[in-house]
């Protein structure tokens, strides 16, 4: 299975693995699954750190680089097709980061791993819910 990690799932997998449910932990560690991370999630981590909403033990840029080296993640690069899809995907809200993550999952045929009920309940989006 190809899994796109929502930003909070990425953070929890590194900082607070106990927040992940057993099915999500199993999926993230299953050798046959491929884990993907969008640059949007890196951007969100940096913003959360700048705003003081998360506490990292090193400067945010260094923390992200270290976390990316430690985790077997592939980069789900943004494309023009993803940008176009971000404006047409049906979501109950207009959060730009969520729109890009949902569009990335849709265009790249990835399962979005999330605890966000707004994404879990979105039509036409394949999710692995952390609940």
Beta strands, then each sheet from edge to edge (+ up, - down):
strand 1: 2-5
strand 2: 34-37
strand 3: 73-75
strand 4: 111-114
strand 5: 127-129
sheet 1: 3+ 2+ 1+ 4+ 5+
end
